[in-house]
Amino acid sequence: MIDAFRDDIARVRAAGLYRELRPTQGRVDTWVEIEGRRALLLCSNNYLGLAGHPALADAAARVAHEYGVGAGASRLISGSLAIHHALEQRLATLKHTTGALLFPSGYQANLGAISALVGHGDAIFSDALNHASIIDGCRLSRAAVHVFPHRDMTALAALLRDAPARRRLIVTDSVFSMDGDHAPLHEICALAADTGAMVMLDEAHATGVFGSSGGGLAEALGVHDGITVHVGTLGKALGCAGAFVAAAPAVIELLVNRARTFIYTTALPPPTVGAVDAALDIVAREPERRATVLTRAATLRAGLEDMGFDVPPGEGPIVPVIAGDSARAMAWSRALLERDVFVQAIRPPTVPDGTARLRVTVMATHTEDDIAHAIEAFASL
Ligand SMILES: Cc1ncc(COP(=O)(O)O)c(C=O)c1O
């Protein structure tokens, strides 16, 4: 039996798609130690540089001592702590809604929310480049799934016209995780309003980064009222772990009763709740972090474009550099590490065939010198 697994792995290797874990040493920071060298980290989702922030560590330690390191149970048994409820209230406010519910991860939030809100007899309209957790949530829901080409509003309009259903849910990333481009939210909200569809918006890569208070892209574009279900993550710009759904109280009530990835799992650990609270304080107090990450990313993007790299249009901390072929993406990643820059190659099936890439990501704590170092390293390719 084990031999069959070895055969599977051999096939993955032969396709150039073998993945392996690569440990880094020490604190999560702008520079990390990896494979015996210190390298500039250019592939984390720690966009605001909060994951290693001492205020978050202090808050986590304080809460661990006061409440314990684990919640001890799922939320519906004995694991619903007052601090969970207080954080949910704060996250609801961040998303301009009146309800919110914590999940242990964004993957679980998407899986649980989609499969709880729609089912047999309903229809989902999903962007072709949505995150894997949305794709899996759609599959699990048993609703009819209509995938529209990436950001193609004409196609979405046609699908909405031709696919009647009991409930209709448009679901999209706000900032696309592997491409860094943005969903056309004005158009999506207008189509939803015209056709009576609901909109579920995954702001995993936008929460904390975009918007006047860090609420995300819907806040930045002033369309938050057109969104039925907001998903935000706590493990990316907020530097911790976990996720949440923010929506009207009736949606939250339904999730508490139906979302299996919420019901059948241990509640978010108290130290994480404390650290997220501290992260939200910084998001509110230091808007300059949002401005800096965007400025640094724009500098890097311009530098890479000037050198002739294939960088698809976009704005924000995710700067994809398309290599095309998986072997080429891997070779670029290795060559950059030789120059003390750590960027992972992203290959199919995470991205479509023929679009292997380096998914370069910038942090607010990268200095101008760090960005110059990155550009110099890319020049060597
Ligand atoms: C768009 C999107 N949604 C959801 C997730 C999952 O979030 P988490 O890492 O908290 O499970 C990710 C993570 O990569 C993501 O990119």
The ligand as an ORCA input file, in Angstrom:
! r2SCAN-3c Opt
* xyz 0 1
  C      -8.395     34.445     -0.542
  C      -8.108     33.544      0.606
  N      -9.133     33.099      1.364
  C      -8.925     32.296      2.404
  C      -7.663     31.886      2.752
  C      -7.481     30.944      3.907
  O      -7.138     31.646      5.049
  P      -6.410     30.902      6.257
  O      -4.954     30.905      5.911
  O      -6.739     31.719      7.446
  O      -6.964     29.518      6.314
  C      -6.576     32.326      2.024
  C      -5.225     31.887      2.459
  O      -4.317     31.690      1.796
  C      -6.791     33.154      0.916
  O      -5.784     33.548      0.155
*
